[in-house]
Amino acid sequence: MADAAMNDLIRPALYGGYHEIVPVARMGLLYAVSATLLGALFLREVLALRRRVLADADPRSMRLFHWSISYLSLLSLAVIVDVVAHIAL
């Protein structure tokens, strides 16, 4: 299971079912560094949006939306490169 929401996990819990969550691929250092840096940058932009909203300034919320798309794209690229580099070794 690559992605699970509560509706995927709560139902089996009601009838005693069990779903093992297994990583699809082992991620290496490239993914770890990318996820950490991109996550920190995304969090910085989230906090900046919060500060702008609390200060009654122009929130520029589309900036966060565009960064979220970039974040997901770059993180996906990091996964692909990390897996391909790991296989090539």
CORFENLIN-V458118 format. One record per pair of residues at least 24 apart in sequence whose ideal C-beta (glycine too) atoms are under 6 Angstrom apart, sorted by the first residue. I is the first residue (numbers start at 1). GAP is how many residues later the second one is. D is the distance in whole Angstrom. If there is no record, write none. Layout:
# CORFENLIN-V458118
i:I gap:GAP d:D
i:I gap:GAP d:D
This chain:
# CORFENLIN-V458118
i:25 gap:58 d:5
i:27 gap:55 d:6
i:28 gap:54 d:5
i:28 gap:58 d:5
i:30 gap:48 d:6
i:30 gap:52 d:4
i:31 gap:47 d:5
i:31 gap:48 d:6
i:31 gap:51 d:4
i:34 gap:44 d:4
i:38 gap:33 d:5
i:38 gap:36 d:6
i:38 gap:37 d:6
i:42 gap:29 d:5
